[in-house]
Amino acid sequence: MDQGNAAVWAAALGIAGTLLGALGGAYVQAQATRRQVTDQEAVDVRHRLRDERRAAFATVLDQCDAVQAALGPITTVRISSEWREGLDRRELWTPANAALAALKRSATTVAVTGPDDMANLAQAIYEAMLQAANALRYPGLAADEVVQQYGVASGSLDTLRSRFVAGAQKTLAAPGRQ
């Protein structure tokens, strides 16, 4: 009978060990799966944010080009010898004002997607473009003064664009490239 009891106990302990092993393995597997899903979600969020930032950065640069293109005809008229104060040139400014508003919206988008240093650069680009536009708006300025103020604004804009592109490359770089 002692051998029979020992066999029953051994079988019971074996079954209990098997059940505990199976349950323990299932628990460990569930934890690993949860961790994997959480890690994948974090990777997906980082990729989505990177794509949103890439689009926002590109939009700032595209809108900057649009403002410059819209200011081209105004610059030509403003520095020509035919420029006279008092003429209604609102139709000439309509595309430039729309482009400036779009640039402002794109700078705001960068402020939303971040990072802060890129948002500050986007805002500075908007302000430099506005300064260039305002140099053309000032009534009573002589053509040489307009050219000088526009040139100063354009020079700071070139510097800001270079810094913006470098910052975008750094922000969007893959972690291994930083």
KELUMZA-472912 format. One record per atom (N, C-alpha, C): atom name; z, y, x. Coordinates in steps of 0.05 Angstrom, whole numbers, plus 5000, padded with zeros to 4 digits. Atoms other than C-alpha are relative to their C-alpha. Layout:
# KELUMZA-472912
{"CA", {Z, Y, X}}
...
//
This chain:
# KELUMZA-472912
{"N", {5000, 4977, 5016}}
{"CA", {5000, 5000, 5000}}
{"C", {5000, 5025, 5017}}
{"N", {5000, 4977, 4983}}
{"CA", {5012, 5047, 5057}}
{"C", {4972, 5007, 5009}}
{"N", {5028, 4995, 4991}}
{"CA", {4941, 5038, 5080}}
{"C", {4984, 5011, 4977}}
{"N", {5014, 4990, 5024}}
{"CA", {4916, 5051, 5009}}
{"C", {5006, 5029, 4995}}
{"N", {4992, 4972, 5003}}
{"CA", {4956, 5115, 5004}}
{"C", {4988, 5017, 5022}}
{"N", {5012, 4985, 4977}}
{"CA", {4931, 5137, 5073}}
{"C", {4971, 5004, 4995}}
{"N", {5029, 4997, 5005}}
{"CA", {4859, 5124, 5052}}
{"C", {4996, 5021, 4978}}
{"N", {5003, 4980, 5022}}
{"CA", {4869, 5164, 4987}}
{"C", {5005, 5028, 5010}}
{"N", {4994, 4973, 4989}}
{"CA", {4901, 5221, 5025}}
{"C", {4978, 5009, 5019}}
{"N", {5021, 4993, 4982}}
{"CA", {4847, 5220, 5077}}
{"C", {4975, 5008, 4984}}
{"N", {5023, 4993, 5016}}
{"CA", {4793, 5221, 5024}}
{"C", {5005, 5027, 4986}}
{"N", {4993, 4974, 5013}}
{"CA", {4829, 5278, 4987}}
{"C", {4998, 5023, 5019}}
{"N", {5002, 4979, 4979}}
{"CA", {4835, 5318, 5051}}
{"C", {4971, 5005, 5008}}
{"N", {5028, 4997, 4993}}
{"CA", {4763, 5305, 5067}}
{"C", {4985, 5015, 4979}}
{"N", {5013, 4986, 5022}}
{"CA", {4740, 5328, 4998}}
{"C", {5009, 5030, 5000}}
{"N", {4990, 4972, 4999}}
{"CA", {4785, 5390, 5003}}
{"C", {4988, 5015, 5023}}
{"N", {5013, 4987, 4977}}
{"CA", {4758, 5406, 5072}}
{"C", {4971, 5007, 4995}}
{"N", {5028, 4995, 5006}}
{"CA", {4687, 5399, 5048}}
{"C", {4997, 5023, 4980}}
{"N", {5001, 4978, 5020}}
{"CA", {4700, 5444, 4988}}
{"C", {5007, 5027, 5013}}
{"N", {4993, 4975, 4986}}
{"CA", {4735, 5496, 5031}}
{"C", {4978, 5009, 5019}}
{"N", {5022, 4993, 4982}}
{"CA", {4679, 5494, 5082}}
{"C", {4977, 5011, 4984}}
{"N", {5023, 4991, 5016}}
{"CA", {4626, 5502, 5028}}
{"C", {5006, 5028, 4988}}
{"N", {4993, 4974, 5011}}
{"CA", {4664, 5559, 4995}}
{"C", {5002, 5022, 5021}}
{"N", {4998, 4982, 4978}}
{"CA", {4679, 5592, 5061}}
{"C", {4972, 5008, 5010}}
{"N", {5028, 4994, 4991}}
{"CA", {4606, 5587, 5082}}
{"C", {4986, 5017, 4980}}
{"N", {5013, 4984, 5021}}
{"CA", {4583, 5615, 5016}}
{"C", {5011, 5029, 5001}}
{"N", {4988, 4974, 4998}}
{"CA", {4632, 5673, 5023}}
{"C", {4989, 5016, 5024}}
{"N", {5010, 4988, 4976}}
{"CA", {4609, 5688, 5094}}
{"C", {4970, 5008, 4996}}
{"N", {5028, 4994, 5005}}
{"CA", {4536, 5684, 5072}}
{"C", {4997, 5023, 4981}}
{"N", {5001, 4977, 5019}}
{"CA", {4549, 5732, 5013}}
{"C", {5006, 5026, 5015}}
{"N", {4993, 4976, 4985}}
{"CA", {4582, 5782, 5060}}
{"C", {4977, 5008, 5018}}
{"N", {5022, 4993, 4982}}
{"CA", {4524, 5778, 5109}}
{"C", {4976, 5011, 4984}}
{"N", {5021, 4991, 5017}}
{"CA", {4474, 5787, 5053}}
{"C", {5005, 5029, 4990}}
{"N", {4992, 4973, 5008}}
{"CA", {4512, 5848, 5026}}
{"C", {4996, 5020, 5023}}
{"N", {5003, 4983, 4977}}
{"CA", {4514, 5878, 5096}}
{"C", {4971, 5005, 5006}}
{"N", {5029, 4997, 4995}}
{"CA", {4439, 5865, 5105}}
{"C", {4988, 5019, 4980}}
{"N", {5011, 4982, 5021}}
{"CA", {4423, 5899, 5038}}
{"C", {5008, 5029, 5005}}
{"N", {4990, 4973, 4995}}
{"CA", {4467, 5959, 5055}}
{"C", {4985, 5012, 5024}}
{"N", {5014, 4991, 4976}}
{"CA", {4435, 5965, 5124}}
{"C", {4971, 5007, 4993}}
{"N", {5028, 4995, 5007}}
{"CA", {4365, 5961, 5094}}
{"C", {4997, 5025, 4982}}
{"N", {5000, 4976, 5016}}
{"CA", {4382, 6014, 5042}}
{"C", {5002, 5025, 5018}}
{"N", {4997, 4978, 4982}}
{"CA", {4405, 6060, 5098}}
{"C", {4974, 5006, 5016}}
{"N", {5026, 4997, 4986}}
{"CA", {4340, 6048, 5136}}
{"C", {4979, 5012, 4982}}
{"N", {5019, 4989, 5020}}
{"CA", {4299, 6062, 5073}}
{"C", {5005, 5030, 4995}}
{"N", {4993, 4972, 5005}}
{"CA", {4337, 6127, 5061}}
{"C", {4991, 5017, 5024}}
{"N", {5008, 4986, 4976}}
{"CA", {4325, 6149, 5134}}
{"C", {4969, 5004, 5001}}
{"N", {5029, 4999, 5000}}
{"CA", {4250, 6133, 5128}}
{"C", {4990, 5020, 4978}}
{"N", {5008, 4982, 5022}}
{"CA", {4244, 6170, 5061}}
{"C", {5006, 5029, 5008}}
{"N", {4993, 4973, 4991}}
{"CA", {4280, 6231, 5090}}
{"C", {4981, 5009, 5022}}
{"N", {5019, 4994, 4978}}
{"CA", {4235, 6229, 5152}}
{"C", {4973, 5008, 4988}}
{"N", {5026, 4994, 5013}}
{"CA", {4173, 6228, 5107}}
{"C", {5001, 5026, 4986}}
{"N", {4997, 4975, 5014}}
{"CA", {4200, 6285, 5065}}
{"C", {5000, 5023, 5020}}
{"N", {4999, 4979, 4980}}
{"CA", {4215, 6326, 5127}}
{"C", {4972, 5004, 5012}}
{"N", {5027, 4998, 4989}}
{"CA", {4146, 6311, 5156}}
{"C", {4982, 5017, 4982}}
{"N", {5016, 4986, 5020}}
{"CA", {4113, 6336, 5092}}
{"C", {5009, 5030, 4999}}
{"N", {4990, 4973, 5002}}
{"CA", {4158, 6398, 5089}}
{"C", {4992, 5016, 5025}}
{"N", {5007, 4986, 4975}}
{"CA", {4145, 6416, 5162}}
{"C", {4970, 5006, 5000}}
{"N", {5029, 4996, 5001}}
{"CA", {4070, 6407, 5153}}
{"C", {4992, 5022, 4980}}
{"N", {5006, 4980, 5020}}
{"CA", {4071, 6450, 5091}}
{"C", {5006, 5028, 5010}}
{"N", {4994, 4973, 4988}}
{"CA", {4104, 6508, 5129}}
{"C", {4977, 5008, 5017}}
{"N", {5022, 4993, 4982}}
{"CA", {4050, 6506, 5181}}
{"C", {4974, 5005, 4985}}
{"N", {5024, 4995, 5016}}
{"CA", {3994, 6500, 5129}}
{"C", {5002, 5027, 4985}}
{"N", {4997, 4975, 5014}}
{"CA", {4022, 6558, 5089}}
{"C", {4999, 5024, 5019}}
{"N", {5002, 4979, 4980}}
{"CA", {4029, 6599, 5152}}
{"C", {4970, 5006, 5006}}
{"N", {5029, 4996, 4996}}
{"CA", {3954, 6588, 5164}}
{"C", {4988, 5014, 4976}}
{"N", {5011, 4988, 5024}}
{"CA", {3940, 6607, 5092}}
{"C", {5006, 5030, 4999}}
{"N", {4993, 4971, 5000}}
{"CA", {3977, 6673, 5099}}
{"C", {4983, 5014, 5020}}
{"N", {5016, 4987, 4980}}
{"CA", {3940, 6689, 5163}}
{"C", {4971, 5003, 4990}}
{"N", {5028, 4998, 5011}}
{"CA", {3873, 6673, 5129}}
{"C", {4999, 5022, 4979}}
{"N", {5000, 4980, 5021}}
{"CA", {3892, 6717, 5070}}
{"C", {5003, 5028, 5011}}
{"N", {4997, 4974, 4988}}
{"CA", {3912, 6774, 5116}}
{"C", {4975, 5009, 5016}}
{"N", {5024, 4994, 4985}}
{"CA", {3846, 6771, 5153}}
{"C", {4983, 5022, 4988}}
{"N", {5016, 4979, 5013}}
{"CA", {3805, 6812, 5103}}
{"C", {5015, 5027, 4998}}
{"N", {4983, 4976, 5002}}
{"CA", {3863, 6861, 5095}}
{"C", {5000, 5014, 5027}}
{"N", {5000, 4989, 4973}}
{"CA", {3866, 6871, 5170}}
{"C", {4974, 5014, 5006}}
{"N", {5026, 4988, 4995}}
{"CA", {3792, 6884, 5174}}
{"C", {4997, 5027, 4985}}
{"N", {5002, 4976, 5016}}
{"CA", {3795, 6936, 5118}}
{"C", {5020, 5021, 5011}}
{"N", {4979, 4981, 4992}}
{"CA", {3860, 6967, 5143}}
{"C", {4994, 5015, 5026}}
{"N", {5005, 4986, 4974}}
{"CA", {3837, 6982, 5214}}
{"C", {4972, 5012, 5001}}
{"N", {5027, 4989, 5000}}
{"CA", {3767, 7003, 5194}}
{"C", {5001, 5031, 4998}}
{"N", {5002, 4971, 5002}}
{"CA", {3745, 7075, 5197}}
{"C", {4997, 5010, 4972}}
{"N", {5003, 4993, 5028}}
{"CA", {3733, 7073, 5122}}
{"C", {5026, 5000, 4985}}
{"N", {4974, 5001, 5013}}
{"CA", {3807, 7065, 5107}}
{"C", {5008, 5027, 4990}}
{"N", {4990, 4975, 5011}}
{"CA", {3833, 7119, 5061}}
{"C", {5024, 4993, 4983}}
{"N", {4976, 5004, 5017}}
{"CA", {3901, 7125, 5028}}
{"C", {4993, 5006, 4971}}
{"N", {5003, 4995, 5028}}
{"CA", {3905, 7124, 4953}}
{"C", {4981, 4982, 4986}}
{"N", {5018, 5019, 5013}}
{"CA", {3852, 7072, 4940}}
{"C", {5016, 4976, 4990}}
{"N", {4987, 5023, 5011}}
{"CA", {3874, 7014, 4896}}
{"C", {4989, 4974, 5013}}
{"N", {5008, 5024, 4985}}
{"CA", {3872, 6951, 4939}}
{"C", {5016, 4976, 4991}}
{"N", {4984, 5023, 5010}}
{"CA", {3915, 6905, 4896}}
{"C", {4985, 4974, 5000}}
{"N", {5015, 5025, 5001}}
{"CA", {3859, 6855, 4888}}
{"C", {4997, 4988, 5028}}
{"N", {5002, 5010, 4972}}
{"CA", {3856, 6850, 4964}}
{"C", {5027, 4986, 5008}}
{"N", {4974, 5011, 4993}}
{"CA", {3931, 6835, 4967}}
{"C", {5008, 4976, 4984}}
{"N", {4992, 5022, 5018}}
{"CA", {3934, 6784, 4911}}
{"C", {5001, 4973, 5015}}
{"N", {4998, 5026, 4986}}
{"CA", {3917, 6723, 4955}}
{"C", {5021, 5000, 5022}}
{"N", {4980, 4999, 4979}}
{"CA", {3962, 6747, 5011}}
{"C", {5028, 4998, 4988}}
{"N", {4974, 5001, 5013}}
{"CA", {4021, 6757, 4964}}
{"C", {5006, 4971, 4990}}
{"N", {4996, 5028, 5009}}
{"CA", {4010, 6687, 4934}}
{"C", {5005, 4982, 5024}}
{"N", {4995, 5016, 4976}}
{"CA", {4006, 6657, 5004}}
{"C", {5027, 5004, 5011}}
{"N", {4972, 4994, 4990}}
{"CA", {4070, 6692, 5025}}
{"C", {5021, 4987, 4982}}
{"N", {4981, 5013, 5019}}
{"CA", {4105, 6666, 4962}}
{"C", {5000, 4970, 5005}}
{"N", {5001, 5029, 4995}}
{"CA", {4081, 6595, 4978}}
{"C", {5014, 4994, 5027}}
{"N", {4986, 5004, 4975}}
{"CA", {4106, 6602, 5050}}
{"C", {5030, 5002, 4996}}
{"N", {4971, 4997, 5006}}
{"CA", {4174, 6625, 5024}}
{"C", {5010, 4974, 4987}}
{"N", {4992, 5025, 5013}}
{"CA", {4177, 6563, 4979}}
{"C", {5001, 4977, 5020}}
{"N", {5000, 5022, 4981}}
{"CA", {4159, 6517, 5036}}
{"C", {5023, 5003, 5020}}
{"N", {4977, 4996, 4983}}
{"CA", {4213, 6549, 5080}}
{"C", {5025, 4991, 4985}}
{"N", {4977, 5009, 5016}}
{"CA", {4262, 6535, 5023}}
{"C", {5001, 4969, 4999}}
{"N", {5001, 5029, 4999}}
{"CA", {4239, 6463, 5021}}
{"C", {5011, 4989, 5026}}
{"N", {4989, 5009, 4974}}
{"CA", {4255, 6456, 5095}}
{"C", {5030, 5004, 5000}}
{"N", {4971, 4995, 5002}}
{"CA", {4324, 6486, 5080}}
{"C", {5013, 4977, 4985}}
{"N", {4989, 5022, 5016}}
{"CA", {4334, 6430, 5029}}
{"C", {5000, 4974, 5016}}
{"N", {5002, 5025, 4986}}
{"CA", {4310, 6373, 5073}}
{"C", {5013, 5000, 5027}}
{"N", {4986, 4997, 4974}}
{"CA", {4340, 6400, 5137}}
{"C", {4983, 4991, 5023}}
{"N", {4974, 4991, 4992}}
{"CA", {4361, 6400, 5191}}
{"C", {5002, 5031, 5000}}
{"N", {4996, 4971, 5001}}
{"CA", {4391, 6470, 5194}}
{"C", {4984, 5016, 5020}}
{"N", {5015, 4985, 4980}}
{"CA", {4357, 6490, 5259}}
{"C", {4970, 5003, 4992}}
{"N", {5027, 4998, 5009}}
{"CA", {4289, 6475, 5228}}
{"C", {4998, 5019, 4976}}
{"N", {4999, 4982, 5023}}
{"CA", {4308, 6512, 5164}}
{"C", {5000, 5029, 5010}}
{"N", {4998, 4973, 4989}}
{"CA", {4326, 6573, 5206}}
{"C", {4973, 5008, 5013}}
{"N", {5027, 4994, 4989}}
{"CA", {4259, 6569, 5243}}
{"C", {4980, 5005, 4978}}
{"N", {5018, 4996, 5022}}
{"CA", {4221, 6562, 5178}}
{"C", {5004, 5028, 4987}}
{"N", {4994, 4973, 5012}}
{"CA", {4256, 6624, 5150}}
{"C", {4991, 5022, 5019}}
{"N", {5009, 4980, 4980}}
{"CA", {4242, 6662, 5215}}
{"C", {4969, 5003, 5000}}
{"N", {5029, 4999, 5002}}
{"CA", {4168, 6643, 5209}}
{"C", {4992, 5017, 4975}}
{"N", {5006, 4985, 5024}}
{"CA", {4167, 6670, 5138}}
{"C", {5005, 5030, 5004}}
{"N", {4993, 4971, 4995}}
{"CA", {4201, 6735, 5160}}
{"C", {4980, 5013, 5019}}
{"N", {5021, 4989, 4982}}
{"CA", {4151, 6744, 5217}}
{"C", {4974, 5004, 4986}}
{"N", {5024, 4996, 5016}}
{"CA", {4093, 6733, 5169}}
{"C", {5002, 5024, 4981}}
{"N", {4996, 4977, 5017}}
{"CA", {4123, 6783, 5121}}
{"C", {4999, 5026, 5015}}
{"N", {5001, 4977, 4983}}
{"CA", {4132, 6832, 5178}}
{"C", {4971, 5007, 5007}}
{"N", {5028, 4995, 4994}}
{"CA", {4059, 6824, 5197}}
{"C", {4986, 5011, 4975}}
{"N", {5012, 4989, 5025}}
{"CA", {4038, 6835, 5124}}
{"C", {5009, 5028, 4995}}
{"N", {4990, 4973, 5005}}
{"CA", {4083, 6895, 5118}}
{"C", {4988, 5021, 5020}}
{"N", {5013, 4982, 4981}}
{"CA", {4052, 6925, 5180}}
{"C", {4973, 5010, 4989}}
{"N", {5025, 4992, 5012}}
{"CA", {3987, 6926, 5141}}
{"C", {5004, 5016, 4974}}
{"N", {4995, 4986, 5025}}
{"CA", {4020, 6954, 5078}}
{"C", {5008, 5029, 5003}}
{"N", {4989, 4973, 4997}}
{"CA", {4052, 7017, 5107}}
{"C", {4979, 5021, 4997}}
{"N", {5020, 4979, 5003}}
{"CA", {4014, 7076, 5081}}
{"C", {5005, 5022, 5021}}
{"N", {4997, 4978, 4982}}
{"CA", {4001, 7132, 5128}}
{"C", {5000, 4993, 5029}}
{"N", {5000, 5008, 4972}}
{"CA", {4003, 7091, 5192}}
{"C", {4971, 5002, 5011}}
{"N", {5026, 4999, 4987}}
{"CA", {3946, 7104, 5239}}
{"C", {4991, 4971, 5008}}
{"N", {5011, 5027, 4994}}
{"CA", {3901, 7045, 5256}}
{"C", {5012, 4988, 5026}}
{"N", {4989, 5011, 4975}}
{"CA", {3929, 7039, 5327}}
{"C", {5029, 4992, 4996}}
{"N", {4973, 5008, 5005}}
{"CA", {4000, 7037, 5300}}
{"C", {5001, 4974, 4984}}
{"N", {5002, 5025, 5015}}
{"CA", {3980, 6983, 5250}}
{"C", {4995, 4977, 5018}}
{"N", {5008, 5021, 4981}}
{"CA", {3948, 6942, 5305}}
{"C", {5024, 4993, 5018}}
{"N", {4977, 5005, 4983}}
{"CA", {4010, 6950, 5349}}
{"C", {5022, 4984, 4985}}
{"N", {4979, 5014, 5016}}
{"CA", {4060, 6929, 5294}}
{"C", {4991, 4972, 4992}}
{"N", {5011, 5027, 5007}}
{"CA", {4015, 6872, 5272}}
{"C", {5000, 4982, 5024}}
{"N", {5000, 5016, 4975}}
{"CA", {4008, 6849, 5344}}
{"C", {5028, 4991, 5008}}
{"N", {4972, 5008, 4993}}
{"CA", {4084, 6849, 5355}}
{"C", {5008, 4977, 4981}}
{"N", {4992, 5021, 5019}}
{"CA", {4094, 6808, 5291}}
{"C", {4985, 4974, 5006}}
{"N", {5016, 5023, 4994}}
{"CA", {4037, 6761, 5310}}
{"C", {5011, 4986, 5026}}
{"N", {4989, 5011, 4976}}
{"CA", {4067, 6751, 5380}}
{"C", {5025, 4984, 4995}}
{"N", {4975, 5015, 5006}}
{"CA", {4135, 6732, 5353}}
{"C", {4994, 4976, 4982}}
{"N", {5008, 5023, 5017}}
{"CA", {4100, 6687, 5302}}
{"C", {4990, 4977, 5017}}
{"N", {5010, 5021, 4982}}
{"CA", {4064, 6649, 5357}}
{"C", {5023, 4986, 5014}}
{"N", {4976, 5013, 4987}}
{"CA", {4131, 6637, 5393}}
{"C", {5015, 4983, 4980}}
{"N", {4985, 5015, 5020}}
{"CA", {4165, 6615, 5329}}
{"C", {4985, 4975, 4992}}
{"N", {5015, 5024, 5006}}
{"CA", {4108, 6567, 5312}}
{"C", {5003, 4979, 5021}}
{"N", {4997, 5020, 4978}}
{"CA", {4113, 6535, 5380}}
{"C", {5027, 4987, 4999}}
{"N", {4973, 5011, 5003}}
{"CA", {4188, 6527, 5372}}
{"C", {5002, 4982, 4976}}
{"N", {4999, 5016, 5024}}
{"CA", {4178, 6500, 5302}}
{"C", {4987, 4973, 5005}}
{"N", {5015, 5025, 4994}}
{"CA", {4127, 6448, 5325}}
{"C", {5017, 4982, 5019}}
{"N", {4983, 5015, 4981}}
{"CA", {4173, 6427, 5383}}
{"C", {5024, 4988, 4985}}
{"N", {4977, 5009, 5015}}
{"CA", {4232, 6422, 5336}}
{"C", {4993, 4978, 4980}}
{"N", {5009, 5020, 5018}}
{"CA", {4192, 6382, 5286}}
{"C", {4995, 4973, 5015}}
{"N", {5005, 5024, 4984}}
{"CA", {4170, 6333, 5340}}
{"C", {5027, 4987, 5007}}
{"N", {4974, 5012, 4993}}
{"CA", {4242, 6324, 5362}}
{"C", {5014, 4988, 4975}}
{"N", {4987, 5009, 5024}}
{"CA", {4268, 6317, 5291}}
{"C", {4987, 4974, 4990}}
{"N", {5015, 5022, 5011}}
{"CA", {4214, 6267, 5271}}
{"C", {4997, 4977, 5020}}
{"N", {5003, 5021, 4979}}
{"CA", {4216, 6227, 5336}}
{"C", {5015, 4975, 4992}}
{"N", {4986, 5025, 5005}}
{"CA", {4234, 6154, 5330}}
{"C", {5025, 5000, 5018}}
{"N", {4975, 5000, 4985}}
{"CA", {4305, 6140, 5354}}
{"C", {4996, 4991, 5029}}
{"N", {5004, 5009, 4972}}
{"CA", {4279, 6105, 5417}}
{"C", {4987, 5021, 5017}}
{"N", {5014, 4980, 4985}}
{"CA", {4238, 6166, 5437}}
{"C", {5017, 5024, 5007}}
{"N", {4984, 4976, 4996}}
{"CA", {4295, 6217, 5435}}
{"C", {5015, 4998, 5026}}
//
